[in-house]
Amino acid sequence: MSGKRVFVVDAGGRGNAIAHAFAKSGSVETVFVAPGNAGSEMIEKCRLATVQGKPPKTILELLAFAKQERIDMTFVGPEGYLSDGIVNIFQEEGQRILGPKKEAAILENSKCTTKDLLKGLNVPVPPCKNFGDPAAAREYVQQFCSENPGHGLVIKADGLAAGKGSIVCSTEEEARSTIERIMVSPKLFGKAGERIEIEKRLEGRELMFFALSDGRTVQPLESALDYKQAFSADETVAVRLFNKLSNNPYLENNPNTGGMGGFSPHPWLDEELTEKIMNKIALPTVHGFHEATGHEYVGVIYFGLMISEDREPSVLEINVRLGDPETQVILPRLETDFFLLSEALLDRKLASVPLQWSRDYCLGICATSGRAIKPHSSGGGEERPGYPGDHYTNMPLTGLEKVDPAVLVYHNGTAFGQDATGKRRLFTTGGRVLTLVARGHSLAEARIKAYDNIKRIRFNGMRYRKDIGQGYV
Ligand code: GLY
């Protein structure tokens, strides 16, 4: 058998980690990545896909690349391509591609539709209601707050909003202002906010739960404890400064991000809770979705859950893909051949592949483009609050060669370019720049290695949370 050619569609750190997982398979000869980033080329067997010198980006360009390079399997990372129907289009052209079809990607693409579907399937969700009219939404908020004093609300844009479309509101005033900003002006999430879902804020602990589905069999993946908020609890001064620079009136609000790091295995997701989530949520959702719509769900399904004090799960949201940065700490622990596992998913043979995991711990820290002033040639510079707000990119990045070779560096937003002297260098291109992942026999060992190594990397404005894993070692 000649080596397989795999194509990973993803631009970020998750894509680096997926490509790395494929590259470890003895069956795989080459992994192409598009649009990819500088890190995609630093992994053995991995190459950036290019068409006439440029990365393919549109679905048709990606399809042309897959055909031209005789790709054996394509794996899609981000929700945008899935919602736009990349799987449908590739399959119509005879390509083997892994991910849910457009019809199934609605589970992430429309929060309102999904909550209605889950209610119909008796899958537990928080009390919630959908609105297309801001006046009706405001009226509901007023009534809710008078009937439930002291209870918070979560307001969600219906459509895709790059992980930023969910806003927690503690007061009626905050909720009214959020409705205004999403639905009326400045329409924070554009068309994605034409409808909103308002739900009661549940008490408990959040859990990200990942599973694989071939449409019939559903298998849980190991999970990770992730860190969503931009700042740790003791960074109150930094939070206020961030909000001041972002013109956010709620100065104490620690903003949510796509994720600032995490570690795996998850410290309190045990077998009993996993079984409960599988039986009450994952299986009824996948099978119920098929019965309700006629469409099979094939690929990764990722449930954002709230676990109550008595360990009962409720679904806050569903995503149709792997998480970023969770993937960066979960996949390095997978011992099952990722190519063969993906083949089994496509061939509806997931039941025949047992998942095996390393007992090691992986801990990842995201280095982000934080608060910075970029000097103008004339002298002054504008201060920007940093990720997840407005931030500078195109900052030279140094120190990667000093990182312990056993430590993984997955790039989220980097590219090669030339400095003023014409020398080839690495530059930042995004809010999240890279995720450094260390492993160890204990969480403490992984944590020490990760923090020791991240200090070796530098770029102007670099910021990371100092408390990943703290309190769990
Ligand atoms: N880490 C959150 C996400 O991938 O949606």
Residues whose N, C-alpha, C, O or C-beta is under 5 A from the ligand:
A	BS01	LIG	G163 G258 G259 L322 G323 D324 P325
